[in-house]
Amino acid sequence: MATAPPLMDFPQPPSYEETMVTPPPPHYHLGPPPPQGYTSGPPPLQGYTSGPPPLQGYTSGPPPPQGYTSGPPPPPGYAKVPQCPYPPQPVGPPVTSPVVSVQTIYVQPGVAFGDRPVQVHCPACAQFVLSRMEYHSGTMTWLSCLALSFFGCIYGCCLIPFCADSLKDVKHCCPNCHNVLGVYRRL
């Protein structure tokens, strides 16, 4: 099998050991030479100086800590103006976004209220409950009373339907919040 000749003869990059032992070659820039006193390359280490001494009134190195000044003192008549802290923020009610209420509607298909308790979802308290029944006199109770009075039960026997729950209408209520869930009418 034949191998293709290399396209160009590029120099190989130096290995890791060679770069750690020898410094990198200098970078050559095209253009005019740098001005007098300009140095290229990394800055000198702190504590070491190279080149001419700094001019009088100027300092080299890191900036002085806050509160200290560098350079000559200000002329007489000038004083440092004290800075005031930020003005206090106005105290008032916090800004709130409008409240959005979400109403969940449960559709209960085929719930038939009768004369027995029903397992149902209460829309007011959002709980599944077994309904509590309340009996009230309705149309069937009054018609039964009227029918008994026609048959001769005049002396109080016609009031028996008002004592029998099986002849009264049924109101189904929630045992938690007492909300009316449904009504079963006999007639």
C-alpha positions in Angstrom: 0.0 0.0 0.0 1.4 3.3 -1.0 1.3 6.4 1.2 0.8 9.9 -0.1 3.7 12.3 0.3 3.2 15.1 2.8 1.7 18.2 1.2 4.0 20.7 2.9 6.9 20.4 5.3 5.5 22.2 8.4 7.7 22.4 11.5 6.4 20.2 14.4 5.3 22.0 17.5 7.5 21.7 20.6 6.7 19.0 23.1 5.4 19.8 26.6 8.8 19.3 28.2 10.5 21.6 25.7 8.0 24.4 26.3 8.4 24.1 30.1 12.2 24.3 29.9 12.7 26.9 27.3 10.8 30.2 27.0 8.6 30.8 24.0 10.2 32.6 21.0 9.7 36.4 20.9 6.8 37.7 18.8 7.7 39.9 15.9 5.4 42.8 15.1 5.4 44.5 11.8 5.3 48.3 11.8 7.2 51.1 13.4 9.4 50.4 16.5 7.7 51.0 19.9 8.4 54.4 21.5 11.2 54.9 24.0 10.4 53.4 27.4 7.8 51.0 26.0 8.2 47.5 27.1 6.5 44.5 25.6 5.9 41.2 27.3 4.5 40.3 30.6 4.7 43.0 33.4 7.6 42.6 35.8 7.0 40.8 39.1 5.9 42.9 42.0 8.8 44.1 44.1 11.2 44.0 41.1 11.8 47.0 39.0 13.3 47.3 35.6 13.9 50.3 33.5 14.2 53.9 34.5 12.8 55.0 37.9 9.3 56.4 37.8 8.8 60.2 37.5 8.4 62.2 40.7 4.8 62.4 41.8 3.8 59.1 40.1 3.7 55.8 41.8 4.0 52.4 40.2 2.4 49.2 41.5 -1.1 48.5 42.8 -3.4 51.4 43.6 -3.3 52.6 47.2 -6.0 51.4 49.5 -9.2 53.4 49.7 -8.9 56.4 52.0 -5.3 57.1 51.2 -4.3 59.5 48.5 -1.3 59.4 46.2 0.5 62.4 44.9 0.9 65.8 46.3 -1.7 67.2 48.8 -4.5 69.4 47.4 -3.9 73.1 47.4 -5.2 75.1 50.4 -8.8 76.0 50.3 -9.9 72.7 48.8 -11.3 70.2 51.2 -12.7 66.8 50.6 -16.5 67.1 50.4 -18.1 64.4 52.6 -20.5 62.2 50.6 -23.9 61.5 51.9 -25.2 58.0 51.9 -28.1 57.1 49.6 -31.3 58.8 50.5 -33.7 56.6 52.5 -36.3 54.8 50.4 -39.9 55.9 50.9 -41.8 53.6 53.2 -45.2 52.6 51.9 -47.3 49.7 51.1 -45.5 47.0 49.0 -46.3 46.9 45.3 -48.3 43.8 44.6 -49.6 42.3 41.4 -53.4 41.8 41.0 -54.7 38.6 42.5 -56.2 36.2 40.0 -58.6 33.7 41.4 -59.2 30.5 39.7 -62.5 28.6 40.1 -62.5 24.9 39.5 -65.8 23.5 38.4 -66.4 19.8 38.9 -69.0 18.2 36.7 -70.6 15.1 38.3 -72.4 13.1 35.7 -75.3 11.0 36.8 -75.6 12.1 40.4 -79.2 11.2 41.4 -80.3 12.5 44.7 -82.8 10.2 46.4 -84.0 9.2 49.8 -80.5 7.8 50.7 -77.2 9.6 51.4 -75.0 10.1 48.3 -71.2 10.2 47.9 -70.7 13.6 46.1 -68.1 16.3 45.6 -69.0 19.5 47.4 -68.2 22.6 45.2 -68.0 24.9 48.1 -65.4 23.2 50.3 -63.9 21.0 47.5 -64.2 17.7 49.4 -65.7 14.4 48.6 -68.4 13.8 51.2 -71.3 11.6 52.1 -74.3 13.9 52.0 -76.3 14.7 55.2 -80.1 14.5 54.7 -82.7 16.9 56.0 -86.4 16.2 55.7 -88.9 18.9 55.0 -92.7 18.8 54.4 -93.4 19.0 50.7 -96.3 18.4 48.2 -96.6 14.7 49.0 -97.0 15.4 52.7 -99.8 17.9 52.2 -101.6 15.7 49.7 -101.5 12.7 52.0 -102.9 14.8 54.9 -105.7 16.0 52.6 -106.5 12.5 51.5 -106.7 11.2 55.1 -109.0 14.0 56.1 -111.4 13.0 53.2 -111.5 9.4 54.4 -112.7 10.5 57.9 -109.4 10.9 59.8 -110.4 14.4 61.1 -109.4 14.2 64.8 -105.6 14.3 64.3 -105.0 11.1 62.3 -104.7 13.3 59.2 -101.5 14.8 60.7 -99.6 11.4 60.6 -97.9 12.2 57.2 -96.0 15.1 58.9 -94.4 12.6 61.2 -93.3 10.0 58.5 -90.0 10.8 56.8 -90.9 8.5 53.9 -93.5 11.1 52.7 -91.3 14.2 53.1 -88.9 15.9 50.6 -85.2 15.4 51.2 -82.6 18.1 51.1 -78.9 16.8 50.7 -76.3 19.0 52.5 -72.6 19.0 52.9 -71.6 17.9 56.5 -68.5 20.1 56.4 -69.8 23.5 55.1 -73.6 22.9 55.3 -73.9 23.9 51.6 -77.1 22.5 49.9 -75.9 19.9 47.3 -79.3 18.8 45.9 -83.0 18.3 46.7 -85.1 15.2 46.2 -88.8 16.0 45.8 -91.4 13.2 46.3 -93.8 14.8 43.9 
